[in-house]
Amino acid sequence: MGPRARSDLDQVAEQARSSRGETARRSAANASDVRRDDSELVDAVLEAYRRGWFPMADLDQPAEPIGWYEPERRGLIPLRLEHEPPPDGNLFDGPARPILEVGRAFHVPARLRTRLRTCPFILTTDRSFERVMVECADPGRDGGWIDGRIIGLFTRLHHLGYAHSVEVWLPPEDRRSPLGFDLARAGAIDPGAEPPEGSLLVGGLYGLRVDGCFAGESMFSRPVLGGTDASKLALCATVAHLRATGFGLFDCQMWSEHHDRFGCVEVTGERFRSMLAAVADRSPRW
C-alpha cells in the first residue's frame, strides 16, 4: 500500500481537501474519532472518500491507529447490464439517472442466474447492519481488516443515514419459496421488507453512500448455514438497487479475481477521482 503518515481524521480530511497528493498514501485515525460530533464525523469521512481514501485496520497490530489508504488502481463494479449496448460517451441512461460507463458490463454467470431464480432466500436492506459488519469482520477470514473501531465508525454512519447494508436471509423451511431474482427486471430492494421470524442471516454486504457513488466495503456468506451464493446474490441485488435509485458509480476499492467474474474493472486513481467528481452533485435515496 505504500508509505504511511500518522494523523487523526481531521488531518486526513484536510490533506484530502488541500492536495490530491501522492498515490498509495496512508494516514491514520485514532479510536477517539468515532466519538466526535456527528456533523464533523460525516464531513471528515465523506471528504476523505471523495478524494479516494478508505480506512482499514491492521488486525496484527491492534494498538496501531486505523489506516487510511488510496491505492494506485481502483476496482469498480459495472452498473451497465450485458443486454445494454455500450454508450458512445461516458454516460448511459439508467432506470433512474445516467450511469457512468466503466468499460465492461456487469456479468452474472449462467449457473448463478439459475441459482438466483430458484434459491429460497429473502432480501432486505438496513435491517441488520451491525450484524452484517460483524460477520464481515470474522477473524478467521484471510486478509481481515475490520476491527471494533471500524464497526463503531460505520455503525455511527449507518445511524446517520450514510452507511447501508443488504442482507440475505434463509427463512424457516415452511416459509421457503423460489426467490425468482432476475437482474434484468429487478429494481430497488423493498425498504420495508422483513425476514420471517426464525430466519437465518446467511449473507450480505455493506458500504457507504458518497454522493452518487456507493463505496462497497465488504461482503460475506455462510454456506454452512445454507447460504451458498448468498454474497453473490447480495452483490447482484445491490447492482439492481443502485441502478433503480439513481447512483452512478459502484466502487469495490480493489480488483480481485472474484470480482472479475462479475465484470470488475480497474482504473487509475486519477480517473477514479474524476468519476467521483462527475457524480458529486447527486444525493440519491437509498
ZIHUWO-V493672 format. One record per helix or strand of 2 or more residues. SS is the DSSP state (H for helix, E for strand). FROM is the first residue (numbers start at 1). TO is the last residue. Records with the same first field share a line. If there is no record, write none. Layout:
SS: FROM-TO + FROM-TO
This chain:
H: 9-18 + 31-35 + 38-50 + 110-118 + 129-136 + 148-159 + 173-175 + 223-225 + 230-245 + 257-260 + 269-278
E: 26-29 + 54-56 + 66-69 + 73-76 + 91-92 + 99-100 + 121-125 + 163-170 + 200-210 + 213-221 + 249-253 + 265-268
